[in-house]
């Protein structure tokens, strides 16, 4: 039984997992859906194949001359795939739709387990939905406003004096993609520009540490990075803030573990990279969950077996039925 990994060509994180699966003797087929049609080919037939005329799906994926039957897939890891049909010489919106329907439609009929289901991964990218889901799961969420109304922004700022602003959607889709950092809002901001597009304002959590919790199935692996005592007030985004501290493994409080598992269940995710801010009282405030977030940087510092956890999950048995 083969593990199918859907990702782009340059993906070091996927490389690490492939190495672990190879060490386990688990066959792996890696492909970028953007190469369908072309370097990736597929063929599937729905017909009457059993002695009694039972229906089924018979067919295979072909990547670089290697062929794997749909019935031989044990799991599918939707890592960071390209858009089906987008790399074709005559790419078009129509081809993208046709290729996407064909590939993901057939894969959904194989009985393979998913990390994560495409529709769940799509929903999980919506930050407003993340915040509401976290609230419902019992995770603390800082006061947040998403608005295009300057007056609403001013009122929110009057109630929560210290704010940060961050993108609603995440990475800016330029080429190459631009990571937009979380930034503090100036005390004299007038918020007129809010009318030009949706703006996410959030109460600043004065944190003593950043938390990255990586959830793989039932396994929760948390790491903590202390905020430097001499950190500049504007350094609020852990991705860009200079720090002399490394990530260190840390236990997960029971209430957070219950909330994270509730979140994953409601979102239908098998994998999630959760970011929290730990305040002076030790409360972990939910910031976001990336359904395909990186984990190698945490594993490098902590030695936590995240890669092994992902490989173990992918190597598990197929779904029944």
WOQUIDA-V267502 format. One record per helix or strand. SS is the DSSP state (A for helix, B for strand). FROM is the first residue (numbers start at 1). TO is the last residue. Records with the same first field share a line. If there is no record, write none. Layout:
BEGIN
SS->FROM-TO / FROM-TO
END
This chain:
BEGIN
B->2-7 / 28-31 / 36-36 / 40-48 / 55-63 / 66-69 / 73-80 / 113-115 / 141-141 / 144-147 / 163-166 / 172-172 / 178-178 / 183-184 / 199-203 / 207-216 / 219-226 / 248-250 / 271-279 / 284-290
A->12-24 / 33-35 / 70-72 / 93-108 / 118-124 / 127-136 / 150-159 / 192-196 / 254-267 / 296-302 / 306-314
END
